[in-house]
Amino acid sequence: MARRTAPKVTTSTPLGRTVDLSQEDVRDKSGRPIDAAYVEELVEAARKSPGRPSLAKGTSPSVAFRLPPELRARAAEIAASEGKTVSQLAREALEARLDRSA
């Protein structure tokens, strides 16, 4: 399975048309009006929660390791068939192995 790379985003990347919130009625998917206060709430929320959520209370350390391409491809296939990420599959496999050693 080919690994996707994120598109390069720069300050000149077009994001879509500019909307004048004082002139247009723009709403989110739940119907709430998007205005300056709404945008400020989103910005504050983004500043308060950088990065991915922790898997446990506090921080969750990461573990990185290398795999042969064939093993990575098999893991990606199994994860996709189970609706999981490769990381979730790897966590489950490591947890199962550690449980057997206990």
MOURJO-V840336 format. One record per residue. N is the residue number from 1. SS is DSSP state (h for helix, s for strand, l for the rest). D_CENTER is the distance of its C-alpha to the mean C-alpha in whole Angstrom. Layout:
[[N & SS & D_CENTER] [N & SS & D_CENTER]]
This chain:
[[1 & l & 19] [2 & l & 18] [3 & l & 15] [4 & l & 14] [5 & l & 14] [6 & l & 12] [7 & l & 15] [8 & l & 17] [9 & l & 17] [10 & l & 20] [11 & l & 22] [12 & l & 24] [13 & l & 21] [14 & l & 22] [15 & l & 20] [16 & l & 22] [17 & l & 25] [18 & l & 26] [19 & l & 27] [20 & l & 29] [21 & l & 28] [22 & l & 32] [23 & l & 33] [24 & l & 31] [25 & l & 30] [26 & l & 26] [27 & s & 24] [28 & l & 20] [29 & l & 20] [30 & l & 22] [31 & l & 25] [32 & l & 24] [33 & s & 26] [34 & l & 24] [35 & l & 26] [36 & h & 26] [37 & h & 25] [38 & h & 22] [39 & h & 21] [40 & h & 22] [41 & h & 20] [42 & h & 17] [43 & h & 17] [44 & h & 19] [45 & h & 16] [46 & h & 13] [47 & h & 16] [48 & h & 16] [49 & l & 13] [50 & l & 11] [51 & l & 9] [52 & l & 7] [53 & l & 9] [54 & l & 12] [55 & l & 13] [56 & l & 17] [57 & l & 19] [58 & l & 19] [59 & l & 17] [60 & l & 15] [61 & l & 17] [62 & l & 15] [63 & l & 17] [64 & l & 17] [65 & l & 20] [66 & l & 21] [67 & l & 22] [68 & l & 25] [69 & h & 23] [70 & h & 25] [71 & h & 23] [72 & h & 20] [73 & h & 21] [74 & h & 22] [75 & h & 19] [76 & h & 17] [77 & h & 19] [78 & h & 20] [79 & h & 16] [80 & h & 16] [81 & h & 19] [82 & l & 18] [83 & l & 15] [84 & l & 13] [85 & l & 11] [86 & h & 13] [87 & h & 12] [88 & h & 13] [89 & h & 16] [90 & h & 17] [91 & h & 17] [92 & h & 19] [93 & h & 21] [94 & h & 22] [95 & h & 22] [96 & h & 25] [97 & h & 27] [98 & h & 27] [99 & h & 28] [100 & h & 31] [101 & h & 32] [102 & l & 33]]
